[in-house]
């Protein structure tokens, strides 16, 4: 794995619908991304992961694809994609796209043919069932709420892990697999540098399709059937027929993959370059999330994962993505959100073992929005769970409260470029509301300040790429230190005699640790206090040292 270029990059994730609108229709587009390439280059990122831009009816914001080969007109054209690839290449940046092949849209030509003719070839590309009565084939629950089965007018039921407008593809069918591989290679040949692979652990089904018992009497959650036995055959074939033929980067969203199968997915000869590490990112917010106890829980999860992953393969490390709330709200109490705490979070994860990902707006400290009603939200999952709560005679207000704090729309509000109308995102009406704090938190306000969060992220990426430390971060071991100091998050990265040490104080008060003569490479405070051979870390102080301490 020593020559793998993707171990040495910083990735920036773009949710194109919300990044920058170049034509005033209220929706971000490919030309908008191209216009902002210089901004991204200055930020210091190497790879841009762009969420789905394919033709789609947008039931699930592009994760329901109706044509894998065409850019949706709302984002531009295939020519615009070619131009983006070219302009990014001129700046030394690569593009990876989302690969969504567990399911497609019910408006895809394949599914339309399958609905019209039960005996056509395309009918074999999906899972259809007939039942003797009108009962559903089983009691499984989709990830978006409700049954995994939807009935057609002719009486057939079709299977969908997510929305009923996202029918699952039948990976058992070799003809379907060849169609998928043909499409993957088409994009790689075009110049795409790889893929973020969506929901891939759902592609193998329990083909018995038997109902399963549940303690509460409700439907059986389909997420319990991820990484199902036999999936390795499909993933090995896809790797051999597509990924191995190109020097590409693949990062899999692989829920359900534990330590026992991690090496198969992201080991030295794994199915993918890396998988996202959800072992600690999926920690839900708690009332005491800024307490020492909460920090200690987070420390344990992160370092348990790091100890394992550093010996087993490679992972993608991140604080935010398009499916989660903003990190400052997730890990900090509202009253503790500030430059120091946001930069402390950034320092904590950025030099861990793995490839660091930055999500759009994270670099300026964007926060969750305030959601007053379910009608303000666009997330199909939130709407589905809200409807389900009403049907079950549960309190829908609790669903609103949950998604207000942890919902996906929090990360999908428009990028805040300046303090002008609509945060400079669009001259039209934005597709989803703009966070009301855009006049305070925006790129324009931060780009010229040396003490801004944006400037700090530039320092993080610069250090990550510095020649003398690049091998340390790409190949070096990781070792937790100061583990007995409450609320202090500290680790060493070491390779070939060179070391870097990261120390972060998440305590809301000062914290004393051992002294050191090591050079300070990065400090999110103006000073680092030393007294009587000890270091006194200020609240939320983060320091990166050259060498061990």
C-alpha positions in Angstrom: 0.0 0.0 0.0 3.0 2.3 0.1 2.5 3.7 -3.4 -1.2 4.4 -3.0 -1.7 8.1 -3.9 -5.0 8.3 -2.0 -3.2 7.9 1.3 -1.5 11.3 0.8 -4.5 13.5 -0.1 -7.0 15.7 1.6 -10.6 15.2 0.2 -13.3 17.9 0.1 -16.8 16.7 -0.2 -19.2 18.8 -2.3 -23.0 18.6 -2.1 -23.5 20.2 -5.5 -27.1 21.3 -5.0 -26.0 23.5 -2.1 -22.4 24.6 -3.1 -22.7 27.4 -5.6 -25.4 28.4 -8.1 -23.9 29.9 -11.3 -27.2 30.5 -13.2 -29.6 31.9 -10.6 -32.1 29.0 -10.5 -31.6 28.4 -6.8 -29.7 25.1 -7.3 -26.0 24.6 -7.2 -24.4 23.3 -10.4 -21.2 22.0 -12.0 -20.2 25.4 -13.4 -20.6 26.8 -9.9 -18.0 24.2 -8.7 -15.7 25.2 -11.5 -16.0 28.9 -10.6 -14.9 28.0 -7.0 -11.9 25.8 -7.9 -9.4 28.5 -7.0 -11.0 28.8 -3.6 -10.6 25.0 -3.1 -7.1 25.1 -4.4 -6.2 27.8 -1.8 -7.8 25.7 0.9 -5.3 23.0 0.1 -7.5 20.1 -0.9 -6.4 17.5 -3.6 -9.6 15.5 -4.3 -13.1 16.7 -4.7 -15.9 14.2 -4.0 -19.0 15.4 -5.7 -22.3 13.9 -4.6 -24.6 12.6 -7.3 -25.0 14.8 -10.4 -26.7 12.1 -12.6 -30.2 12.4 -14.1 -32.6 11.9 -11.3 -36.2 12.8 -10.2 -34.6 13.9 -6.9 -36.7 11.8 -4.6 -33.6 11.4 -2.5 -31.5 14.3 -3.7 -29.9 12.5 -6.5 -29.4 9.1 -4.9 -32.2 7.8 -7.1 -30.6 7.7 -10.5 -32.6 7.5 -13.7 -29.6 7.7 -16.1 -26.1 6.8 -15.0 -24.5 8.3 -18.1 -26.1 11.8 -18.2 -25.6 14.8 -15.9 -29.0 16.1 -14.7 -29.9 19.4 -16.4 -30.3 21.0 -13.0 -26.5 20.6 -12.6 -25.5 21.3 -16.1 -24.4 19.0 -18.9 -21.9 16.3 -19.7 -19.9 19.1 -21.4 -19.9 21.0 -18.1 -18.6 17.9 -16.4 -15.8 17.5 -19.0 -14.8 21.2 -18.4 -14.8 20.7 -14.6 -12.5 17.6 -14.9 -10.2 19.6 -17.2 -10.1 22.7 -15.0 -9.6 20.7 -11.8 -6.7 18.8 -13.5 -5.0 22.1 -14.5 -4.9 22.9 -10.7 -3.6 19.4 -9.8 -6.9 18.3 -8.3 -8.8 15.1 -9.0 -12.6 14.4 -9.0 -14.4 11.4 -7.6 -18.1 10.8 -8.0 -20.8 8.9 -6.1 -21.4 5.3 -7.2 -24.9 4.4 -6.4 -25.5 0.8 -7.5 -27.5 -0.8 -4.7 -30.6 0.8 -6.3 -31.7 3.1 -9.1 -34.7 5.3 -9.7 -38.1 3.9 -10.5 -37.9 6.3 -13.5 -34.8 4.5 -14.9 -35.5 2.9 -18.3 -34.7 -0.5 -16.9 -37.4 -0.3 -14.3 -39.9 1.2 -16.6 -39.4 -1.8 -19.0 -39.6 -4.2 -16.1 -42.9 -2.8 -14.9 -44.4 -2.9 -18.5 -43.3 -6.4 -19.2 -42.7 -9.0 -16.5 -41.0 -11.3 -19.0 -38.4 -8.9 -20.4 -34.7 -9.0 -19.6 -34.8 -5.9 -17.4 -37.4 -7.5 -15.1 -34.5 -9.7 -14.0 -32.5 -6.6 -12.9 -34.8 -6.2 -9.9 -36.4 -8.2 -7.1 -40.1 -9.0 -7.8 -42.3 -11.2 -5.7 -45.9 -12.4 -6.1 -48.0 -13.4 -3.2 -51.1 -15.6 -3.1 -53.0 -13.0 -1.2 -52.6 -9.2 -0.9 -50.1 -9.5 2.0 -46.6 -8.2 1.7 -43.9 -10.8 1.0 -42.4 -10.2 4.5 -42.2 -7.8 7.4 -39.0 -6.0 6.6 -38.7 -2.3 7.2 -37.0 0.1 4.8 -34.3 2.5 5.9 -36.8 5.4 5.2 -39.6 3.8 7.2 -42.5 1.6 6.0 -42.2 -1.7 4.1 -39.4 -2.6 1.8 -42.1 -3.8 -0.6 -44.3 -1.8 -2.9 -47.0 -3.3 -5.0 -47.5 -2.7 -8.7 -50.9 -2.5 -10.5 -50.4 -6.0 -11.9 -50.0 -7.5 -8.3 -46.2 -7.9 -8.3 -44.3 -6.5 -5.3 -40.8 -5.0 -5.8 -38.1 -4.5 -3.2 -36.5 -1.3 -2.1 -34.0 -0.8 0.8 -34.8 3.0 0.8 -37.7 4.9 -0.8 -40.3 3.2 -2.9 -38.9 5.3 -5.8 -35.5 3.6 -5.3 -36.0 -0.1 -6.4 -33.0 -2.3 -5.5 -30.9 -3.8 -8.3 -30.7 -7.6 -8.4 -26.9 -8.3 -8.1 -27.6 -12.0 -8.4 -28.2 -11.4 -12.1 -24.9 -11.5 -14.0 -26.3 -9.4 -16.9 -27.2 -6.6 -14.5 -23.7 -6.8 -13.0 -22.1 -6.4 -16.5 -24.3 -3.3 -17.1 -23.0 -1.8 -13.9 -19.4 -2.6 -14.6 -19.7 -1.1 -18.1 -21.0 2.1 -16.6 -18.2 2.3 -13.9 -15.5 1.8 -16.5 -17.1 4.5 -18.8 -16.7 7.1 -16.1 -13.2 6.0 -15.1 -12.1 6.1 -18.8 -13.5 9.6 -19.0 -11.1 10.8 -16.3 -12.9 10.5 -13.0 -10.4 9.5 -10.4 -12.6 7.1 -8.5 -15.8 6.8 -6.5 -17.4 7.1 -3.1 -19.5 3.9 -3.1 -22.9 4.4 -1.7 -24.7 1.9 0.6 -22.7 -1.0 -0.9 -23.2 -3.4 2.0 -26.9 -3.7 1.1 -26.3 -5.3 -2.4 -26.4 -8.9 -1.1 -29.9 -10.0 0.1 -31.2 -12.8 2.3 -32.8 -14.6 -0.6 -35.2 -16.5 1.6 -37.0 -13.2 2.2 -38.5 -14.7 5.3 -40.2 -12.5 7.9 -38.2 -12.0 11.1 -39.4 -11.7 14.6 -39.2 -8.3 16.4 -39.5 -7.5 20.1 -41.8 -4.5 19.5 -44.0 -6.1 17.0 -43.2 -3.6 14.3 -41.3 -4.3 11.1 -37.8 -5.8 11.0 -35.1 -3.1 10.3 -33.4 -3.8 7.0 -30.1 -2.3 8.3 -29.7 -5.5 10.4 -29.1 -7.3 7.1 -26.0 -5.4 5.9 -22.8 -7.2 4.8 -24.8 -10.4 4.2 -22.8 -13.6 3.6 -21.9 -14.0 -0.1 -21.4 -10.3 -0.8 -17.7 -10.8 -1.2 -18.1 -12.5 -4.6 -19.9 -9.5 -6.0 -17.3 -7.0 -4.6 -14.3 -9.0 -5.7 -15.7 -9.2 -9.3 -16.4 -5.4 -9.4 -12.9 -4.7 -8.1 -11.3 -7.0 -10.8 -13.4 -5.8 -13.7 -13.3 -2.1 -12.8 -11.1 -0.7 -10.0 -8.0 -2.8 -10.6 -7.9 -1.6 -14.2 -7.5 2.0 -13.2 -5.3 3.7 -10.6 -8.4 4.9 -8.8 -9.5 5.8 -5.3 -12.6 4.0 -3.9 -14.1 4.9 -0.5 -17.0 2.8 0.6 -20.0 3.7 2.7 -20.1 0.2 4.4 -22.5 0.1 7.3 -22.4 -3.3 9.1 -18.7 -4.0 8.5 -17.0 -4.8 11.7 -13.5 -5.8 12.7 -14.0 -9.3 11.5 -14.5 -8.3 7.9 -12.7 -4.9 7.8 -9.6 -6.4 6.1 -11.7 -7.8 3.3 -13.1 -4.4 2.6 -10.2 -2.1 3.2 -7.1 -4.2 3.9 -4.0 -4.3 1.7 -5.9 -6.2 -1.0 -9.4 -5.2 0.0 -12.4 -4.5 -2.2 -11.9 -0.8 -1.8 -9.1 1.7 -1.1 -10.8 2.6 2.2 -14.1 2.7 4.0 -15.6 5.4 6.2 -15.0 4.9 9.9 -18.4 5.1 11.4 -17.5 3.5 14.7 -17.2 6.9 16.4 -18.8 9.3 13.9 -22.2 7.8 14.6 -22.2 8.7 18.2 -25.4 10.6 18.8 -25.5 13.9 20.7 -26.2 13.7 24.4 -27.2 16.4 26.9 -23.7 16.2 28.5 -21.8 16.1 25.2 -19.3 18.7 26.4 -18.7 16.9 29.7 -15.4 15.2 30.5 -17.3 11.9 30.5 -18.5 12.5 27.0 -15.0 13.3 25.8 -13.7 10.2 27.4 -16.3 8.1 25.6 -15.3 9.7 22.3 -11.6 9.1 23.0 -12.2 5.5 23.7 -14.1 4.9 20.5 -11.6 6.8 18.3 -8.5 5.1 19.7 -10.0 1.7 19.8 -10.8 2.1 16.1 -7.4 3.6 15.3 -5.5 0.8 17.0 -7.4 -1.7 14.9 -7.5 0.1 11.6 -3.8 1.0 11.6 -3.0 -2.7 11.6 -5.8 -3.8 9.3 -5.9 -1.4 6.4 -7.0 2.2 5.7 -10.0 4.4 6.5 -11.5 7.7 5.7 -11.7 10.0 8.8 -14.2 12.8 8.9 -16.3 15.1 11.2 -19.1 15.8 8.8 -20.9 14.6 5.7 -24.1 15.1 3.8 -25.9 12.5 6.0 -25.1 14.0 9.4 -25.5 17.2 11.4 -22.8 19.8 11.7 -19.9 18.7 13.9 -19.9 21.8 16.1 -23.5 21.0 17.1 -22.9 17.3 17.4 -19.9 17.5 19.7 -20.3 20.8 21.5 -22.9 22.6 23.6 -24.2 25.7 21.8 -22.6 28.0 24.3 -19.2 26.4 23.7 -19.1 26.8 19.9 -16.3 29.2 19.0 -13.1 29.4 17.0 -11.1 27.6 19.6 -13.5 24.6 20.0 -14.1 24.3 16.3 -10.4 24.3 15.5 -9.7 21.9 18.3 -12.2 19.4 16.7 -10.4 19.9 13.4 -7.0 19.3 14.8 -8.2 16.2 16.7 -9.2 14.3 13.6 -7.0 15.7 10.8 -3.8 13.8 11.5 -5.3 10.5 12.5 -4.4 7.3 10.6 -6.5 7.6 7.4 -7.4 10.1 4.7 -9.0 13.3 6.1 -12.2 14.5 4.5 -13.6 18.0 4.8 -17.3 18.6 4.1 -18.4 21.9 2.5 -18.8 24.6 5.0 -17.0 22.7 7.8 -13.9 24.9 7.1 -15.8 28.0 8.1 -17.7 26.5 11.0 -21.2 26.2 9.5 -23.8 25.2 12.1 -27.2 23.4 12.2 -30.1 25.6 11.1 -33.2 26.2 13.2 -36.1 24.1 11.8 -39.6 25.3 12.8 -41.6 22.6 11.1 -41.4 19.4 9.1 -42.6 21.5 6.1 -39.3 23.4 6.1 -37.3 20.2 5.7 -36.5 18.5 2.4 -35.1 15.2 3.7 -37.2 12.3 2.5 -36.1 10.2 5.5 -37.3 12.9 8.0 -40.6 13.2 6.2 -41.0 9.4 6.2 -40.2 9.0 9.9 -42.6 11.9 10.7 -45.4 10.2 8.8 -44.6 6.9 10.4 -44.8 8.5 13.9 -48.3 9.8 13.1 -49.4 6.4 11.8 -48.1 4.7 15.0 -49.9 7.3 17.1 -46.5 8.4 18.5 -45.5 12.0 19.1 -44.3 13.5 15.7 -42.9 16.5 17.6 -40.2 14.2 18.9 -39.3 13.2 15.3 -39.0 16.9 14.5 -36.8 17.5 17.5 -34.6 14.5 16.6 -34.1 15.6 13.0 -33.6 19.3 14.0 -30.5 18.2 15.9 -29.3 15.2 13.9 -31.1 15.4 10.6 -29.4 15.4 7.2 -30.8 18.8 6.1 -28.5 20.4 8.6 -25.6 19.7 6.4 -27.4 20.5 3.2 -28.2 24.2 3.7 -26.5 26.4 1.1 -22.8 27.2 1.4 -22.3 30.6 3.1 -20.0 32.6 0.8 -20.7 36.1 1.9 -23.1 38.3 3.8 -25.2 39.3 0.8 -28.7 37.9 0.1 -28.9 34.1 0.3 -25.3 34.0 1.6 -24.0 34.7 -2.0 -25.1 31.2 -2.9 -27.7 32.2 -5.5 -29.4 35.2 -7.1 -32.6 33.2 -7.2 -34.7 31.4 -4.6 -32.6 28.7 -2.9 -34.0 25.1 -3.0 -33.7 24.8 0.7 -33.5 27.6 3.3 -30.3 29.4 4.1 -29.1 29.3 7.6 -30.0 32.6 9.3 -26.4 33.1 10.7 -24.9 33.6 7.2 -24.1 37.2 7.9 -21.8 36.2 10.7 -20.4 32.9 9.4 -19.2 33.1 5.7 -16.2 32.8 3.5 -15.8 36.5 2.7 -15.6 37.4 6.4 -12.9 34.8 7.1 -10.7 34.6 4.0 -8.6 37.6 4.9 -8.4 37.1 8.7 -5.3 35.1 9.8 -7.2 34.1 13.0 -10.3 32.7 11.2 -11.3 29.0 11.1 -10.8 29.1 7.3 -7.2 30.2 7.7 -6.7 27.5 10.3 -7.9 24.8 8.0 -5.5 26.1 5.4 -2.7 25.6 8.0 -3.9 22.0 8.6 -3.8 21.1 4.9 -0.4 22.8 4.5 1.1 20.8 7.4 -0.5 17.5 6.1 1.3 18.1 2.7 4.6 19.3 4.1 7.4 17.2 2.6 9.1 16.3 5.8 5.8 15.1 7.4 3.9 13.6 4.5 5.3 10.1 5.0 4.5 10.3 8.7 0.8 11.0 8.0 0.6 8.5 5.1 2.6 5.6 6.5 3.3 6.2 10.2 2.0 4.4 13.2 -0.5 5.9 15.6 -0.1 5.7 19.4 -2.4 7.2 22.0 -0.5 9.2 24.7 -1.6 11.0 27.9 -4.6 8.6 28.0 -5.0 9.1 31.7 -5.4 12.9 31.5 -9.1 13.5 31.5 -10.5 15.4 28.5 -7.1 15.5 26.8 -7.0 13.9 23.4 -3.4 13.1 22.4 -1.5 10.9 20.0 1.8 10.4 18.2 2.3 9.6 14.5 5.7 8.1 13.7 7.5 6.9 10.6 11.2 6.1 9.9 12.5 8.0 12.9 10.4 11.1 12.5 7.4 11.8 14.8 4.5 14.3 15.1 2.5 14.7 18.3 -1.1 16.1 18.5 -2.4 17.3 21.8 -6.0 18.7 22.3 -7.6 19.9 25.5 -11.4 19.5 25.3 -11.8 20.6 28.9 -13.7 23.8 29.4 -11.0 24.9 31.8 -7.1 24.9 31.7 -5.3 21.6 31.9 -1.8 20.8 33.0 0.3 18.2 31.2 4.0 17.3 31.0 6.5 19.8 29.6 8.4 19.4 26.3 11.1 21.1 24.3 9.6 19.9 21.0 9.0 22.6 18.4 5.4 23.8 18.0 4.2 23.3 14.4 0.6 24.4 14.9 -1.3 26.1 17.8 -4.9 27.3 17.7 -4.1 29.8 20.5 -1.6 32.7 20.4 0.6 31.3 23.1 1.4 28.1 24.9 2.0 28.6 28.6 4.8 26.7 30.4 5.6 26.8 34.1 7.8 24.6 36.4 8.5 22.1 33.6 4.8 21.7 32.8 2.6 22.9 29.9 -0.7 24.6 30.8 -3.2 24.1 28.0 -6.0 26.7 27.8 -9.6 25.6 27.2 -10.0 24.0 23.8 -6.3 24.5 23.0 -4.9 22.3 20.2 -1.1 22.0 19.6 0.8 20.0 17.1 4.5 19.3 17.9 7.5 18.2 15.8 8.6 15.0 17.5 7.5 13.3 20.7 6.8 15.1 23.9 
